[in-house]
Amino acid sequence: GTAIAVAASRPEIDLWGAEPSGADDAFRSLRDGRIHPSVRPATIADGLLTSLSDRTFRILSERLEGILTVSDANIIRAMRLLWERMKIVVEPSGAVPLAAVLEHPDTFAGRRAGLIISGGNVELDHLPW
């Protein structure tokens, strides 16, 4: 939905997706031009474990520059940074966009970037730090 809205209202914006390297079915699917199902994903970002649908694959293929993959270590780093600096409670899946900026700085160097950071489904007794 976000890709559709942004592409329609601001077509000059480069849109990037991001996902954990341990659950990289969207990355592999866009790279290869066909859907790769998510099989045995392994990531702290449990909200990003499902496979792409045909509709989602088509939308992402048409509108994204690409998908950036990120390590769980950088997802945790991004979560902690958001908690410490911005006082935002964010679940691992919601921290993936910031993890992408941290892990792929050359993609965003010298550019303005907007990130969608969502989801606060975190058990405080099980924080990864």
N, CA, C and O atoms as a Tinker XYZ file with bonds, in Angstrom:
   516  protein
     1  N      0.814000   -1.194000    0.000000    73     2
     2  CA     0.000000    0.000000    0.000000    64     1     3
     3  C      0.858000    1.258000    0.000000    63     2     4     5
     4  O      0.563000    2.213000   -0.717000    81     3
     5  N      1.908000    1.259000    0.795000    73     3     6
     6  CA     2.793000    2.419000    0.850000    64     5     7
     7  C      3.453000    2.653000   -0.502000    63     6     8     9
     8  O      3.527000    3.788000   -0.972000    81     7
     9  N      3.930000    1.591000   -1.122000    73     7    10
    10  CA     4.586000    1.723000   -2.427000    64     9    11
    11  C      3.626000    2.294000   -3.463000    63    10    12    13
    12  O      4.022000    3.128000   -4.278000    81    11
    13  N      2.390000    1.862000   -3.443000    73    11    14
    14  CA     1.391000    2.359000   -4.393000    64    13    15
    15  C      1.140000    3.844000   -4.162000    63    14    16    17
    16  O      1.134000    4.628000   -5.112000    81    15
    17  N      0.933000    4.235000   -2.909000    73    15    18
    18  CA     0.624000    5.623000   -2.587000    64    17    19
    19  C      1.789000    6.548000   -2.913000    63    18    20    21
    20  O      1.590000    7.602000   -3.516000    81    19
    21  N      2.993000    6.169000   -2.527000    73    19    22
    22  CA     4.151000    7.030000   -2.771000    64    21    23
    23  C      4.450000    7.116000   -4.266000    63    22    24    25
    24  O      4.717000    8.202000   -4.779000    81    23
    25  N      4.408000    5.991000   -4.964000    73    23    26
    26  CA     4.679000    6.002000   -6.403000    64    25    27
    27  C      3.669000    6.871000   -7.149000    63    26    28    29
    28  O      4.025000    7.530000   -8.126000    81    27
    29  N      2.427000    6.878000   -6.704000    73    27    30
    30  CA     1.395000    7.681000   -7.371000    64    29    31
    31  C      1.534000    9.168000   -7.051000    63    30    32    33
    32  O      1.324000   10.011000   -7.923000    81    31
    33  N      1.881000    9.491000   -5.821000    73    31    34
    34  CA     1.925000   10.897000   -5.428000    64    33    35
    35  C      3.279000   11.554000   -5.660000    63    34    36    37
    36  O      3.353000   12.762000   -5.882000    81    35
    37  N      4.343000   10.772000   -5.612000    73    35    38
    38  CA     5.697000   11.312000   -5.792000    64    37    39
    39  C      6.530000   10.347000   -6.634000    63    38    40    41
    40  O      7.425000    9.691000   -6.100000    81    39
    41  N      6.260000   10.246000   -7.924000    73    39    42
    42  CA     6.939000    9.255000   -8.769000    64    41    43
    43  C      8.451000    9.443000   -8.865000    63    42    44    45
    44  O      9.161000    8.523000   -9.272000    81    43
    45  N      8.953000   10.623000   -8.496000    73    43    46
    46  CA    10.398000   10.858000   -8.562000    64    45    47
    47  C     11.167000   10.232000   -7.397000    63    46    48    49
    48  O     12.397000   10.195000   -7.417000    81    47
    49  N     10.458000    9.746000   -6.396000    73    47    50
    50  CA    11.095000    9.153000   -5.222000    64    49    51
    51  C     11.530000    7.721000   -5.530000    63    50    52    53
    52  O     10.775000    6.939000   -6.109000    81    51
    53  N     12.750000    7.396000   -5.137000    73    51    54
    54  CA    13.230000    6.020000   -5.232000    64    53    55
    55  C     12.735000    5.252000   -4.014000    63    54    56    57
    56  O     13.010000    5.636000   -2.877000    81    55
    57  N     12.010000    4.177000   -4.252000    73    55    58
    58  CA    11.471000    3.359000   -3.163000    64    57    59
    59  C     12.311000    2.098000   -3.000000    63    58    60    61
    60  O     12.602000    1.401000   -3.972000    81    59
    61  N     12.693000    1.818000   -1.764000    73    59    62
    62  CA    13.464000    0.618000   -1.435000    64    61    63
    63  C     12.702000   -0.183000   -0.405000    63    62    64    65
    64  O     12.067000    0.387000    0.482000    81    63
    65  N     12.757000   -1.480000   -0.509000    73    63    66
    66  CA    12.245000   -2.367000    0.514000    64    65    67
    67  C     13.414000   -2.865000    1.347000    63    66    68    69
    68  O     14.574000   -2.723000    0.958000    81    67
    69  N     13.099000   -3.446000    2.486000    73    67    70
    70  CA    14.134000   -4.008000    3.350000    64    69    71
    71  C     13.565000   -5.224000    4.058000    63    70    72    73
    72  O     12.390000   -5.259000    4.424000    81    71
    73  N     14.421000   -6.220000    4.243000    73    71    74
    74  CA    14.002000   -7.409000    4.978000    64    73    75
    75  C     15.224000   -8.075000    5.596000    63    74    76    77
    76  O     16.352000   -7.837000    5.163000    81    75
    77  N     15.000000   -8.908000    6.606000    73    75    78
    78  CA    16.111000   -9.608000    7.245000    64    77    79
    79  C     16.779000  -10.589000    6.275000    63    78    80    81
    80  O     16.106000  -11.217000    5.459000    81    79
    81  N     18.083000  -10.713000    6.370000    73    79    82
    82  CA    18.791000  -11.659000    5.503000    64    81    83
    83  C     18.387000  -13.095000    5.790000    63    82    84    85
    84  O     18.515000  -13.954000    4.918000    81    83
    85  N     17.905000  -13.373000    6.986000    73    83    86
    86  CA    17.452000  -14.719000    7.341000    64    85    87
    87  C     16.031000  -15.025000    6.887000    63    86    88    89
    88  O     15.527000  -16.125000    7.110000    81    87
    89  N     15.395000  -14.063000    6.257000    73    87    90
    90  CA    14.032000  -14.231000    5.714000    64    89    91
    91  C     13.943000  -13.390000    4.449000    63    90    92    93
    92  O     13.131000  -12.469000    4.357000    81    91
    93  N     14.778000  -13.714000    3.488000    73    91    94
    94  CA    14.974000  -12.841000    2.325000    64    93    95
    95  C     14.225000  -13.294000    1.066000    63    94    96    97
    96  O     14.737000  -13.155000   -0.045000    81    95
    97  N     13.037000  -13.826000    1.237000    73    95    98
    98  CA    12.287000  -14.311000    0.074000    64    97    99
    99  C     11.923000  -13.198000   -0.895000    63    98   100   101
   100  O     11.927000  -13.429000   -2.104000    81    99
   101  N     11.612000  -12.012000   -0.417000    73    99   102
   102  CA    11.277000  -10.907000   -1.323000    64   101   103
   103  C     12.515000  -10.474000   -2.110000    63   102   104   105
   104  O     12.428000  -10.217000   -3.310000    81   103
   105  N     13.651000  -10.393000   -1.449000    73   103   106
   106  CA    14.899000  -10.060000   -2.144000    64   105   107
   107  C     15.175000  -11.054000   -3.260000    63   106   108   109
   108  O     15.435000  -10.662000   -4.398000    81   107
   109  N     15.120000  -12.334000   -2.935000    73   107   110
   110  CA    15.398000  -13.373000   -3.929000    64   109   111
   111  C     14.356000  -13.375000   -5.046000    63   110   112   113
   112  O     14.683000  -13.594000   -6.212000    81   111
   113  N     13.104000  -13.130000   -4.677000    73   111   114
   114  CA    12.021000  -13.122000   -5.665000    64   113   115
   115  C     12.191000  -11.975000   -6.661000    63   114   116   117
   116  O     12.076000  -12.187000   -7.868000    81   115
   117  N     12.460000  -10.773000   -6.172000    73   115   118
   118  CA    12.642000   -9.653000   -7.089000    64   117   119
   119  C     13.901000   -9.833000   -7.924000    63   118   120   121
   120  O     13.908000   -9.499000   -9.109000    81   119
   121  N     14.954000  -10.351000   -7.330000    73   119   122
   122  CA    16.198000  -10.585000   -8.065000    64   121   123
   123  C     15.987000  -11.557000   -9.225000    63   122   124   125
   124  O     16.512000  -11.354000  -10.320000    81   123
   125  N     15.213000  -12.616000   -8.973000    73   123   126
   126  CA    15.058000  -13.688000   -9.948000    64   125   127
   127  C     13.814000  -13.551000  -10.823000    63   126   128   129
   128  O     13.652000  -14.308000  -11.781000    81   127
   129  N     12.928000  -12.593000  -10.509000    73   127   130
   130  CA    11.742000  -12.385000  -11.317000    64   129   131
   131  C     10.667000  -13.438000  -11.140000    63   130   132   133
   132  O      9.788000  -13.575000  -11.990000    81   131
   133  N     10.726000  -14.186000  -10.041000    73   131   134
   134  CA     9.694000  -15.182000   -9.733000    64   133   135
   135  C      9.628000  -15.338000   -8.216000    63   134   136   137
   136  O     10.610000  -15.091000   -7.516000    81   135
   137  N      8.491000  -15.739000   -7.726000    73   135   138
   138  CA     8.303000  -15.852000   -6.278000    64   137   139
   139  C      9.069000  -17.050000   -5.719000    63   138   140   141
   140  O      8.949000  -18.177000   -6.200000    81   139
   141  N      9.849000  -16.764000   -4.700000    73   139   142
   142  CA    10.491000  -17.803000   -3.901000    64   141   143
   143  C      9.749000  -17.844000   -2.565000    63   142   144   145
   144  O      9.729000  -16.837000   -1.856000    81   143
   145  N      9.155000  -18.944000   -2.206000    73   143   146
   146  CA     8.459000  -18.999000   -0.921000    64   145   147
   147  C      9.443000  -18.896000    0.242000    63   146   148   149
   148  O     10.612000  -19.260000    0.122000    81   147
   149  N      8.957000  -18.408000    1.333000    73   147   150
   150  CA     9.754000  -18.327000    2.548000    64   149   151
   151  C      9.776000  -19.711000    3.191000    63   150   152   153
   152  O      8.745000  -20.212000    3.640000    81   151
   153  N     10.951000  -20.321000    3.232000    73   151   154
   154  CA    11.103000  -21.668000    3.775000    64   153   155
   155  C     12.081000  -21.606000    4.944000    63   154   156   157
   156  O     13.238000  -21.223000    4.776000    81   155
   157  N     11.612000  -21.982000    6.113000    73   155   158
   158  CA    12.424000  -21.984000    7.322000    64   157   159
   159  C     13.148000  -20.655000    7.572000    63   158   160   161
   160  O     14.365000  -20.648000    7.758000    81   159
   161  N     12.427000  -19.540000    7.580000    73   159   162
   162  CA    13.084000  -18.263000    7.849000    64   161   163
   163  C     13.640000  -18.245000    9.275000    63   162   164   165
   164  O     13.071000  -18.849000   10.184000    81   163
   165  N     14.746000  -17.552000    9.449000    73   163   166
   166  CA    15.396000  -17.468000   10.756000    64   165   167
   167  C     15.809000  -16.025000   11.007000    63   166   168   169
   168  O     16.823000  -15.557000   10.490000    81   167
   169  N     15.009000  -15.329000   11.807000    73   167   170
   170  CA    15.287000  -13.928000   12.110000    64   169   171
   171  C     14.588000  -13.526000   13.392000    63   170   172   173
   172  O     13.593000  -14.130000   13.792000    81   171
   173  N     15.117000  -12.506000   14.026000    73   171   174
   174  CA    14.476000  -11.924000   15.207000    64   173   175
   175  C     13.202000  -11.175000   14.805000    63   174   176   177
   176  O     12.320000  -10.956000   15.636000    81   175
   177  N     13.108000  -10.781000   13.529000    73   175   178
   178  CA    11.972000   -9.993000   13.029000    64   177   179
   179  C     10.824000  -10.924000   12.647000    63   178   180   181
   180  O     10.585000  -11.179000   11.467000    81   179
   181  N     10.121000  -11.427000   13.656000    73   179   182
   182  CA     9.098000  -12.451000   13.421000    64   181   183
   183  C      7.872000  -11.932000   12.669000    63   182   184   185
   184  O      7.058000  -12.731000   12.207000    81   183
   185  N      7.726000  -10.636000   12.539000    73   183   186
   186  CA     6.624000  -10.084000   11.767000    64   185   187
   187  C      6.872000  -10.121000   10.265000    63   186   188   189
   188  O      6.004000   -9.736000    9.481000    81   187
   189  N      8.058000  -10.587000    9.859000    73   187   190
   190  CA     8.416000  -10.609000    8.441000    64   189   191
   191  C      8.708000  -12.030000    7.960000    63   190   192   193
   192  O      9.592000  -12.239000    7.129000    81   191
   193  N      7.974000  -12.991000    8.478000    73   191   194
   194  CA     8.243000  -14.393000    8.164000    64   193   195
   195  C      7.392000  -14.962000    7.036000    63   194   196   197
   196  O      7.688000  -16.048000    6.539000    81   195
   197  N      6.364000  -14.269000    6.628000    73   195   198
   198  CA     5.454000  -14.833000    5.630000    64   197   199
   199  C      5.979000  -14.649000    4.209000    63   198   200   201
   200  O      6.817000  -13.786000    3.948000    81   199
   201  N      5.478000  -15.465000    3.312000    73   199   202
   202  CA     5.863000  -15.390000    1.902000    64   201   203
   203  C      5.083000  -14.296000    1.176000    63   202   204   205
   204  O      4.026000  -13.860000    1.631000    81   203
   205  N      5.623000  -13.867000    0.046000    73   203   206
   206  CA     4.936000  -12.908000   -0.809000    64   205   207
   207  C      3.733000  -13.549000   -1.493000    63   206   208   209
   208  O      3.761000  -14.731000   -1.837000    81   207
   209  N      2.698000  -12.776000   -1.684000    73   207   210
   210  CA     1.587000  -13.222000   -2.525000    64   209   211
   211  C      1.883000  -12.784000   -3.961000    63   210   212   213
   212  O      2.789000  -11.987000   -4.203000    81   211
   213  N      1.123000  -13.304000   -4.892000    73   211   214
   214  CA     1.287000  -12.892000   -6.290000    64   213   215
   215  C      1.071000  -11.386000   -6.434000    63   214   216   217
   216  O      1.819000  -10.710000   -7.140000    81   215
   217  N      0.048000  -10.869000   -5.763000    73   215   218
   218  CA    -0.279000   -9.445000   -5.854000    64   217   219
   219  C      0.854000   -8.587000   -5.281000    63   218   220   221
   220  O      1.267000   -7.605000   -5.898000    81   219
   221  N      1.352000   -8.960000   -4.104000    73   219   222
   222  CA     2.432000   -8.188000   -3.483000    64   221   223
   223  C      3.690000   -8.236000   -4.335000    63   222   224   225
   224  O      4.366000   -7.222000   -4.507000    81   223
   225  N      4.007000   -9.408000   -4.866000    73   223   226
   226  CA     5.170000   -9.547000   -5.729000    64   225   227
   227  C      5.055000   -8.610000   -6.935000    63   226   228   229
   228  O      6.022000   -7.932000   -7.283000    81   227
   229  N      3.897000   -8.566000   -7.568000    73   227   230
   230  CA     3.691000   -7.702000   -8.729000    64   229   231
   231  C      3.875000   -6.231000   -8.354000    63   230   232   233
   232  O      4.556000   -5.488000   -9.061000    81   231
   233  N      3.272000   -5.819000   -7.252000    73   231   234
   234  CA     3.363000   -4.419000   -6.816000    64   233   235
   235  C      4.816000   -4.047000   -6.516000    63   234   236   237
   236  O      5.291000   -3.001000   -6.959000    81   235
   237  N      5.516000   -4.890000   -5.774000    73   235   238
   238  CA     6.910000   -4.580000   -5.439000    64   237   239
   239  C      7.790000   -4.574000   -6.685000    63   238   240   241
   240  O      8.665000   -3.719000   -6.822000    81   239
   241  N      7.566000   -5.507000   -7.580000    73   239   242
   242  CA     8.348000   -5.578000   -8.816000    64   241   243
   243  C      8.202000   -4.313000   -9.649000    63   242   244   245
   244  O      9.160000   -3.860000  -10.275000    81   243
   245  N      7.013000   -3.752000   -9.656000    73   243   246
   246  CA     6.730000   -2.571000  -10.471000    64   245   247
   247  C      7.199000   -1.274000   -9.829000    63   246   248   249
   248  O      7.446000   -0.298000  -10.536000    81   247
   249  N      7.327000   -1.239000   -8.512000    73   247   250
   250  CA     7.519000    0.052000   -7.851000    64   249   251
   251  C      8.821000    0.214000   -7.073000    63   250   252   253
   252  O      9.217000    1.346000   -6.794000    81   251
   253  N      9.494000   -0.863000   -6.714000    73   251   254
   254  CA    10.705000   -0.727000   -5.904000    64   253   255
   255  C     11.968000   -0.684000   -6.742000    63   254   256   257
   256  O     12.051000   -1.310000   -7.799000    81   255
   257  N     12.949000    0.062000   -6.257000    73   255   258
   258  CA    14.288000    0.022000   -6.844000    64   257   259
   259  C     14.936000   -1.326000   -6.538000    63   258   260   261
   260  O     15.711000   -1.857000   -7.333000    81   259
   261  N     14.601000   -1.860000   -5.375000    73   259   262
   262  CA    15.136000   -3.143000   -4.955000    64   261   263
   263  C     14.822000   -3.387000   -3.499000    63   262   264   265
   264  O     14.139000   -2.594000   -2.850000    81   263
   265  N     15.328000   -4.491000   -2.996000    73   263   266
   266  CA    15.171000   -4.865000   -1.590000    64   265   267
   267  C     16.569000   -4.954000   -0.995000    63   266   268   269
   268  O     17.463000   -5.568000   -1.578000    81   267
   269  N     16.750000   -4.347000    0.152000    73   267   270
   270  CA    18.011000   -4.435000    0.881000    64   269   271
   271  C     17.839000   -5.433000    2.020000    63   270   272   273
   272  O     16.829000   -5.404000    2.724000    81   271
   273  N     18.802000   -6.302000    2.203000    73   271   274
   274  CA    18.736000   -7.247000    3.313000    64   273   275
   275  C     19.615000   -6.760000    4.454000    63   274   276   277
   276  O     20.623000   -6.084000    4.249000    81   275
   277  N     19.200000   -7.124000    5.665000    73   275   278
   278  CA    19.911000   -6.672000    6.860000    64   277   279
   279  C     20.111000   -7.832000    7.827000    63   278   280   281
   280  O     19.317000   -8.772000    7.862000    81   279
   281  N     21.165000   -7.753000    8.595000    73   279   282
   282  CA    21.458000   -8.776000    9.599000    64   281   283
   283  C     20.620000   -8.557000   10.845000    63   282   284   285
   284  O     20.167000   -7.445000   11.115000    81   283
   285  N     20.423000   -9.616000   11.593000    73   283   286
   286  CA    19.734000   -9.484000   12.880000    64   285   287
   287  C     20.518000   -8.573000   13.815000    63   286   288   289
   288  O     19.925000   -7.842000   14.609000    81   287
   289  N     21.842000   -8.609000   13.729000    73   287   290
   290  CA    22.662000   -7.730000   14.581000    64   289   291
   291  C     22.333000   -6.265000   14.311000    63   290   292   293
   292  O     22.259000   -5.468000   15.247000    81   291
   293  N     22.136000   -5.900000   13.048000    73   291   294
   294  CA    21.799000   -4.513000   12.737000    64   293   295
   295  C     20.346000   -4.190000   13.043000    63   294   296   297
   296  O     20.018000   -3.034000   13.309000    81   295
   297  N     19.481000   -5.173000   13.013000    73   295   298
   298  CA    18.098000   -4.946000   13.453000    64   297   299
   299  C     18.102000   -4.607000   14.943000    63   298   300   301
   300  O     17.434000   -3.666000   15.371000    81   299
   301  N     18.843000   -5.364000   15.717000    73   299   302
   302  CA    18.945000   -5.098000   17.162000    64   301   303
   303  C     19.579000   -3.734000   17.406000    63   302   304   305
   304  O     19.129000   -2.976000   18.265000    81   303
   305  N     20.622000   -3.430000   16.649000    73   303   306
   306  CA    21.284000   -2.118000   16.767000    64   305   307
   307  C     20.292000   -0.997000   16.482000    63   306   308   309
   308  O     20.263000    0.005000   17.198000    81   307
   309  N     19.481000   -1.161000   15.440000    73   307   310
   310  CA    18.490000   -0.142000   15.082000    64   309   311
   311  C     17.420000   -0.012000   16.158000    63   310   312   313
   312  O     17.022000    1.100000   16.505000    81   311
   313  N     16.951000   -1.141000   16.689000    73   311   314
   314  CA    15.960000   -1.103000   17.776000    64   313   315
   315  C     16.496000   -0.298000   18.956000    63   314   316   317
   316  O     15.826000    0.584000   19.492000    81   315
   317  N     17.709000   -0.627000   19.337000    73   315   318
   318  CA    18.302000    0.036000   20.509000    64   317   319
   319  C     18.487000    1.534000   20.247000    63   318   320   321
   320  O     18.214000    2.361000   21.118000    81   319
   321  N     18.948000    1.872000   19.052000    73   319   322
   322  CA    19.135000    3.273000   18.697000    64   321   323
   323  C     17.812000    4.035000   18.764000    63   322   324   325
   324  O     17.767000    5.150000   19.283000    81   323
   325  N     16.738000    3.444000   18.244000    73   323   326
   326  CA    15.425000    4.087000   18.303000    64   325   327
   327  C     14.943000    4.241000   19.737000    63   326   328   329
   328  O     14.368000    5.268000   20.096000    81   327
   329  N     15.175000    3.229000   20.552000    73   327   330
   330  CA    14.770000    3.302000   21.963000    64   329   331
   331  C     15.580000    4.374000   22.693000    63   330   332   333
   332  O     15.017000    5.195000   23.417000    81   331
   333  N     16.887000    4.364000   22.504000    73   331   334
   334  CA    17.754000    5.270000   23.271000    64   333   335
   335  C     17.655000    6.719000   22.808000    63   334   336   337
   336  O     17.573000    7.624000   23.639000    81   335
   337  N     17.661000    6.952000   21.513000    73   335   338
   338  CA    17.733000    8.314000   20.991000    64   337   339
   339  C     16.377000    8.961000   20.774000    63   338   340   341
   340  O     16.217000   10.163000   20.989000    81   339
   341  N     15.395000    8.167000   20.347000    73   339   342
   342  CA    14.095000    8.741000   20.014000    64   341   343
   343  C     13.007000    8.375000   21.013000    63   342   344   345
   344  O     11.895000    8.898000   20.951000    81   343
   345  N     13.331000    7.482000   21.927000    73   343   346
   346  CA    12.365000    7.011000   22.941000    64   345   347
   347  C     11.149000    6.372000   22.289000    63   346   348   349
   348  O     10.019000    6.540000   22.749000    81   347
   349  N     11.402000    5.619000   21.189000    73   347   350
   350  CA    10.344000    4.929000   20.471000    64   349   351
   351  C     10.450000    3.430000   20.754000    63   350   352   353
   352  O     11.490000    2.816000   20.517000    81   351
   353  N      9.361000    2.852000   21.265000    73   351   354
   354  CA     9.294000    1.410000   21.450000    64   353   355
   355  C      8.978000    0.802000   20.095000    63   354   356   357
   356  O      7.923000    1.074000   19.522000    81   355
   357  N      9.882000   -0.017000   19.581000    73   355   358
   358  CA     9.699000   -0.594000   18.259000    64   357   359
   359  C     10.082000   -2.066000   18.289000    63   358   360   361
   360  O     11.073000   -2.454000   18.908000    81   359
   361  N      9.285000   -2.870000   17.617000    73   359   362
   362  CA     9.587000   -4.300000   17.527000    64   361   363
   363  C     10.655000   -4.520000   16.457000    63   362   364   365
   364  O     10.915000   -3.627000   15.651000    81   363
   365  N     11.268000   -5.686000   16.442000    73   363   366
   366  CA    12.331000   -5.939000   15.462000    64   365   367
   367  C     11.906000   -5.684000   14.016000    63   366   368   369
   368  O     12.664000   -5.080000   13.258000    81   367
   369  N     10.722000   -6.125000   13.619000    73   367   370
   370  CA    10.284000   -5.920000   12.236000    64   369   371
   371  C     10.185000   -4.436000   11.893000    63   370   372   373
   372  O     10.492000   -4.037000   10.769000    81   371
   373  N      9.764000   -3.629000   12.841000    73   371   374
   374  CA     9.635000   -2.195000   12.616000    64   373   375
   375  C     10.960000   -1.473000   12.542000    63   374   376   377
   376  O     11.029000   -0.361000   12.018000    81   375
   377  N     12.020000   -2.085000   13.060000    73   375   378
   378  CA    13.349000   -1.470000   13.035000    64   377   379
   379  C     14.125000   -1.811000   11.765000    63   378   380   381
   380  O     15.208000   -1.270000   11.544000    81   379
   381  N     13.595000   -2.692000   10.936000    73   379   382
   382  CA    14.300000   -3.122000    9.722000    64   381   383
   383  C     14.620000   -1.951000    8.780000    63   382   384   385
   384  O     15.717000   -1.935000    8.222000    81   383
   385  N     13.730000   -0.973000    8.571000    73   383   386
   386  CA    14.106000    0.141000    7.686000    64   385   387
   387  C     15.337000    0.911000    8.173000    63   386   388   389
   388  O     16.210000    1.243000    7.371000    81   387
   389  N     15.416000    1.192000    9.455000    73   387   390
   390  CA    16.602000    1.875000    9.978000    64   389   391
   391  C     17.822000    0.966000    9.876000    63   390   392   393
   392  O     18.916000    1.443000    9.572000    81   391
   393  N     17.660000   -0.318000   10.121000    73   391   394
   394  CA    18.771000   -1.255000    9.967000    64   393   395
   395  C     19.309000   -1.217000    8.537000    63   394   396   397
   396  O     20.516000   -1.342000    8.329000    81   395
   397  N     18.425000   -1.046000    7.550000    73   395   398
   398  CA    18.859000   -0.968000    6.154000    64   397   399
   399  C     19.726000    0.264000    5.912000    63   398   400   401
   400  O     20.721000    0.193000    5.190000    81   399
   401  N     19.357000    1.374000    6.504000    73   399   402
   402  CA    20.167000    2.590000    6.361000    64   401   403
   403  C     21.521000    2.404000    7.040000    63   402   404   405
   404  O     22.550000    2.822000    6.509000    81   403
   405  N     21.517000    1.778000    8.212000    73   403   406
   406  CA    22.768000    1.549000    8.931000    64   405   407
   407  C     23.678000    0.568000    8.193000    63   406   408   409
   408  O     24.896000    0.743000    8.174000    81   407
   409  N     23.094000   -0.452000    7.591000    73   407   410
   410  CA    23.880000   -1.505000    6.945000    64   409   411
   411  C     24.276000   -1.172000    5.506000    63   410   412   413
   412  O     25.239000   -1.733000    4.983000    81   411
   413  N     23.543000   -0.266000    4.870000    73   411   414
   414  CA    23.811000    0.097000    3.470000    64   413   415
   415  C     23.955000    1.620000    3.330000    63   414   416   417
   416  O     23.197000    2.243000    2.587000    81   415
   417  N     24.905000    2.212000    4.027000    73   415   418
   418  CA    24.994000    3.682000    4.021000    64   417   419
   419  C     25.257000    4.279000    2.640000    63   418   420   421
   420  O     24.816000    5.395000    2.364000    81   419
   421  N     25.960000    3.568000    1.777000    73   419   422
   422  CA    26.254000    4.121000    0.450000    64   421   423
   423  C     24.995000    4.324000   -0.388000    63   422   424   425
   424  O     24.948000    5.225000   -1.225000    81   423
   425  N     23.983000    3.501000   -0.171000    73   423   426
   426  CA    22.726000    3.633000   -0.909000    64   425   427
   427  C     22.041000    4.958000   -0.584000    63   426   428   429
   428  O     21.336000    5.519000   -1.423000    81   427
   429  N     22.250000    5.455000    0.630000    73   427   430
   430  CA    21.541000    6.648000    1.091000    64   429   431
   431  C     22.435000    7.864000    1.279000    63   430   432   433
   432  O     21.950000    8.926000    1.669000    81   431
   433  N     23.724000    7.733000    1.010000    73   431   434
   434  CA    24.668000    8.837000    1.224000    64   433   435
   435  C     24.280000   10.055000    0.397000    63   434   436   437
   436  O     24.024000    9.954000   -0.803000    81   435
   437  N     24.240000   11.206000    1.057000    73   435   438
   438  CA    23.937000   12.457000    0.381000    64   437   439
   439  C     22.493000   12.618000   -0.035000    63   438   440   441
   440  O     22.168000   13.517000   -0.811000    81   439
   441  N     21.623000   11.762000    0.468000    73   439   442
   442  CA    20.215000   11.809000    0.083000    64   441   443
   443  C     19.351000   11.982000    1.326000    63   442   444   445
   444  O     19.760000   11.633000    2.433000    81   443
   445  N     18.170000   12.514000    1.133000    73   443   446
   446  CA    17.176000   12.538000    2.203000    64   445   447
   447  C     16.416000   11.236000    2.146000    63   446   448   449
   448  O     16.081000   10.748000    1.067000    81   447
   449  N     16.145000   10.678000    3.296000    73   447   450
   450  CA    15.427000    9.397000    3.344000    64   449   451
   451  C     14.277000    9.501000    4.329000    63   450   452   453
   452  O     14.405000   10.098000    5.398000    81   451
   453  N     13.170000    8.920000    3.956000    73   451   454
   454  CA    12.021000    8.790000    4.846000    64   453   455
   455  C     11.865000    7.322000    5.190000    63   454   456   457
   456  O     11.914000    6.468000    4.305000    81   455
   457  N     11.678000    7.023000    6.456000    73   455   458
   458  CA    11.548000    5.644000    6.918000    64   457   459
   459  C     10.195000    5.449000    7.574000    63   458   460   461
   460  O      9.711000    6.319000    8.298000    81   459
   461  N      9.594000    4.311000    7.318000    73   459   462
   462  CA     8.369000    3.949000    8.021000    64   461   463
   463  C      8.765000    2.961000    9.098000    63   462   464   465
   464  O      9.215000    1.849000    8.821000    81   463
   465  N      8.584000    3.398000   10.336000    73   463   466
   466  CA     8.954000    2.592000   11.499000    64   465   467
   467  C      7.674000    2.329000   12.270000    63   466   468   469
   468  O      7.052000    3.256000   12.790000    81   467
   469  N      7.278000    1.060000   12.346000    73   467   470
   470  CA     5.998000    0.755000   12.977000    64   469   471
   471  C      6.091000   -0.508000   13.808000    63   470   472   473
   472  O      7.013000   -1.309000   13.652000    81   471
   473  N      5.145000   -0.668000   14.673000    73   471   474
   474  CA     5.036000   -1.883000   15.475000    64   473   475
   475  C      5.761000   -1.780000   16.797000    63   474   476   477
   476  O      6.967000   -1.534000   16.836000    81   475
   477  N      5.036000   -1.968000   17.870000    73   475   478
   478  CA     5.616000   -1.928000   19.206000    64   477   479
   479  C      5.352000   -3.199000   19.983000    63   478   480   481
   480  O      5.249000   -3.174000   21.209000    81   479
   481  N      5.243000   -4.310000   19.274000    73   479   482
   482  CA     4.939000   -5.591000   19.906000    64   481   483
   483  C      6.222000   -6.208000   20.452000    63   482   484   485
   484  O      6.845000   -7.049000   19.805000    81   483
   485  N      6.603000   -5.780000   21.645000    73   483   486
   486  CA     7.859000   -6.219000   22.251000    64   485   487
   487  C      7.596000   -6.642000   23.690000    63   486   488   489
   488  O      6.931000   -5.933000   24.445000    81   487
   489  N      8.123000   -7.801000   24.060000    73   487   490
   490  CA     8.084000   -8.215000   25.463000    64   489   491
   491  C      9.317000   -7.650000   26.142000    63   490   492   493
   492  O     10.443000   -8.042000   25.836000    81   491
   493  N      9.098000   -6.734000   27.060000    73   491   494
   494  CA    10.215000   -6.043000   27.693000    64   493   495
   495  C     11.158000   -6.995000   28.432000    63   494   496   497
   496  O     12.346000   -6.703000   28.573000    81   495
   497  N     10.641000   -8.121000   28.901000    73   495   498
   498  CA    11.491000   -9.082000   29.608000    64   497   499
   499  C     12.370000   -9.893000   28.655000    63   498   500   501
   500  O     13.224000  -10.658000   29.104000    81   499
   501  N     12.167000   -9.731000   27.337000    73   499   502
   502  CA    12.924000  -10.508000   26.367000    64   501   503
   503  C     13.644000   -9.624000   25.359000    63   502   504   505
   504  O     13.821000  -10.021000   24.207000    81   503
   505  N     14.061000   -8.436000   25.772000    73   503   506
   506  CA    14.804000   -7.576000   24.860000    64   505   507
   507  C     16.132000   -8.210000   24.499000    63   506   508   509
   508  O     16.741000   -8.887000   25.328000    81   507
   509  N     16.588000   -8.003000   23.279000    73   507   510
   510  CA    17.810000   -8.670000   22.831000    64   509   511
   511  C     19.099000   -7.982000   23.280000    63   510   512   513
   512  O     20.160000   -8.274000   22.728000    81   511
   513  N     19.045000   -7.103000   24.237000    73   511   514
   514  CA    20.266000   -6.476000   24.770000    64   513   515
   515  C     20.212000   -6.408000   26.260000    63   514   516
   516  O     21.148000   -5.913000   26.890000    81   515
